[in-house]
Amino acid sequence: QVQLVESGGGLVQAGGSLNLSCFACGRTDSMDYMYWYRDRPGKGREYVAEIRRSDGHRYYADAVQGRFTVSEDSAKNTVYLQMNNLKPDDTAVYYCNAVGIGADFWGQGTQVTVSS
């Protein structure tokens, strides 16, 4: 079992930055990938970014490529999503997702609101 707790959301003006955190506890060593998703109003859940824990390889959705950076501090059991040059379209609830073989865990989400 893995528990995920996101934090770092808030209200920011367009062009600003936020750094989301996802703290993981439990059997985190069995998780192969850490993902970030978001729920935008009327859009459903969208993939944002991922990090492959074995080698740190990262992937991004086209909409955030070049603006968002995903990273992991394994000593702190925390995954981050640094979000720069935020746009009103980035307004969403952001979720952390941990995936391993036969395992899939989600956090409760953190709200990000970007004002124009």
C-alpha positions as CSV (number, residue, x, y, z in Angstrom):
1,Q,0.0,0.0,0.0
2,V,1.2,3.5,-0.9
3,Q,-0.2,6.8,0.4
4,L,0.3,10.0,-1.6
5,V,-0.2,13.5,-0.3
6,E,0.0,16.5,-2.7
7,S,0.7,20.0,-1.6
8,G,1.9,23.3,-3.0
9,G,-1.2,24.4,-5.0
10,G,-2.7,27.9,-4.7
11,L,-3.7,31.0,-6.6
12,V,-1.1,32.6,-8.9
13,Q,-1.2,35.2,-11.6
14,A,-0.5,34.2,-15.3
15,G,3.2,34.0,-15.9
16,G,3.9,33.0,-12.3
17,S,5.3,29.8,-10.9
18,L,4.3,27.1,-8.4
19,N,6.1,24.0,-7.2
20,L,3.9,21.1,-6.4
21,S,5.0,18.3,-4.1
22,C,3.8,14.7,-3.8
23,F,5.0,12.9,-0.6
24,A,4.8,9.1,-0.8
25,C,4.8,6.7,2.2
26,G,4.4,3.0,2.4
27,R,5.8,0.5,-0.1
28,T,7.2,3.1,-2.4
29,D,10.1,0.9,-3.5
30,S,7.7,-1.2,-5.6
31,M,6.5,1.8,-7.6
32,D,8.1,2.1,-11.1
33,Y,6.6,5.3,-12.3
34,M,5.3,8.5,-10.8
35,Y,2.8,10.5,-12.8
36,W,1.2,13.9,-12.6
37,Y,-2.3,14.3,-13.9
38,R,-4.8,17.2,-13.8
39,D,-8.5,17.7,-13.9
40,R,-9.4,20.9,-15.7
41,P,-13.0,22.2,-15.6
42,G,-15.0,20.4,-18.3
43,K,-12.0,18.6,-19.7
44,G,-11.7,15.4,-17.7
45,R,-8.4,14.0,-16.3
46,E,-5.3,14.8,-18.4
47,Y,-1.8,13.4,-18.4
48,V,0.8,16.1,-17.5
49,A,4.1,14.4,-16.8
50,E,5.9,11.3,-15.5
51,I,9.2,10.2,-14.2
52,R,10.6,6.7,-14.5
53,R,12.1,5.9,-11.2
54,S,14.7,3.4,-12.4
55,D,16.7,6.0,-14.4
56,G,14.9,9.3,-13.9
57,H,13.7,9.6,-17.5
58,R,11.0,12.1,-17.9
59,Y,8.1,12.7,-20.2
60,Y,5.7,15.6,-20.7
61,A,2.4,16.4,-22.3
62,D,2.8,18.8,-25.2
63,A,0.8,21.4,-23.4
64,V,3.4,21.7,-20.6
65,Q,6.6,20.8,-22.4
66,G,9.2,23.5,-21.7
67,R,7.3,25.0,-18.8
68,F,6.9,22.2,-16.3
69,T,9.6,20.0,-14.8
70,V,9.1,16.8,-12.9
71,S,11.7,15.6,-10.5
72,E,12.2,13.3,-7.6
73,D,14.1,13.4,-4.3
74,S,14.2,9.7,-3.3
75,A,15.7,10.5,0.1
76,K,12.6,12.5,0.9
77,N,10.2,10.2,-0.9
78,T,8.9,13.2,-2.7
79,V,8.1,13.9,-6.3
80,Y,7.9,17.5,-7.5
81,L,6.3,19.4,-10.4
82,Q,7.9,22.7,-10.9
83,M,5.4,24.8,-13.0
84,N,6.7,28.0,-14.7
85,N,5.0,30.5,-17.0
86,L,1.6,29.4,-15.8
87,K,-1.4,30.1,-18.0
88,P,-5.1,30.4,-17.1
89,D,-5.6,27.1,-19.0
90,D,-3.4,25.4,-16.4
91,T,-6.1,25.9,-13.8
92,A,-6.9,22.5,-12.5
93,V,-6.8,20.0,-9.6
94,Y,-3.4,18.3,-9.9
95,Y,-3.0,14.7,-8.9
96,C,0.0,12.5,-8.1
97,N,-0.2,8.9,-9.3
98,A,2.2,6.0,-8.4
99,V,2.2,2.9,-10.6
100,G,4.0,-0.4,-10.1
101,I,3.3,-3.9,-11.2
102,G,-0.3,-4.6,-10.3
103,A,-0.5,-1.4,-8.3
104,D,-1.9,2.0,-8.9
105,F,-2.3,4.7,-6.2
106,W,-3.6,8.3,-6.3
107,G,-3.4,11.3,-4.0
108,Q,-6.2,13.5,-3.1
109,G,-5.2,16.4,-5.4
110,T,-4.2,20.0,-5.0
111,Q,-5.9,22.9,-6.6
112,V,-4.0,25.3,-8.9
113,T,-5.8,28.4,-10.0
114,V,-4.1,30.8,-12.5
115,S,-5.7,34.2,-12.9
116,S,-5.4,36.3,-16.0
